[in-house]
Amino acid sequence: MLILVTYDVNTETNAGKKRLRRIAKICVNYGQRVQNSVFECSLDPARYKFFQKQLLDVMDKEADSLRFYNLGNEKNAKIEHFGMKSGYNPSEALIL
């Protein structure tokens, strides 16, 4: 399934800056960054729950925000992109 993850981390403190780096690093391990705080992830349900738990364990629920959008089956997901950064096709192989 295709998951869109967005986050907003309060970086007014050093602890917040550290959380931001940790959350971004976790997201990079599971998906493709499409904007500064937005990731597209292709995950099976078990991997999605594990990924979600990792992020929830790092975030400060009083200061930060995480949003998960389940876009369903990749084959049926429609992604439109406009603007200068080129997109990618999440159903194709991603070579790093």
N, C-alpha and C positions, 0 to 999 in steps of 0.2 A: 504494500500500500504506500501511497505517496503522502508524506506528512510535511506540512509547512510549520516551522518553529520560529517564533519571534520572541525576543526578550528585551527587557529594559532593566538595566541594573543601575542602582544608585551608586555613583562613583565619587561622592563627596568626601569619602573617607578612604584611607589606604586599604581597609578591609574590603570596601566596595570595589575598588580597582582590581584587587586580587580575585574577587568573585567573578568579575567581568572576564578576566583572562581565563579563569578555569571553565566558565560556562562556554566561552567561545571555543576553547580547546576541545571540550567534549563534543560540541556540535560539529566541529571539523572532522572528528573521528567517525561521524555517522552520516554526514551529508555534504552538500555543496552550498557554499555561501553564495547567495544571490543578491544580498544587500548587506550593509554593515551588521545588522542584528537580525538577519533573516536567513534561514537555511531551508533547503529542500532536501528531504531525506526519503530514500526508498527503503522501507523496512518491513520485515514480517512482524506479526503481532507480538511475539515474544521479545524480539530485539527492540521493538518500539517501547514496550513496558520497561525494559531494563534501561534504555536510554532516558526515558522520562524520569525514572527513579533517580538516576545519576544527577540529572539537572535539579530535581527537587531537593536532593540532599545538599546541594551546593548553595542554592539561592537563599536569600533572607526574605521570608514571607511577609515581613513588615515593611520592607524597603524596595523589593524588586518585583518584577512581573515576568511571567512566562506564559506564552499562548501557544497551543498546539492545534493545528487545523488538519483534520483528516480529510484528504482530498480523494480518498478511495483508491480504487484500482488504477494503477498508472496508465493502463491502456485506455481508460475512459476519461482521464483527467485532461482538461484543456488548459494550457498555460499560454497566455498571450503576453508578449513583452514589447514595450515601446521605449525608446530612448537610446542613449549612447552605449551602454554596456550590453554586449551580445549575450544572449541566453545560451542555454544548452538543452539538449533533449534528455530528460531524466530516464527514459527507457533505453537509451543507448549505453554502451559500455563507457565508463569513465576511467581514463588512464591518468594516473598521477605520476 
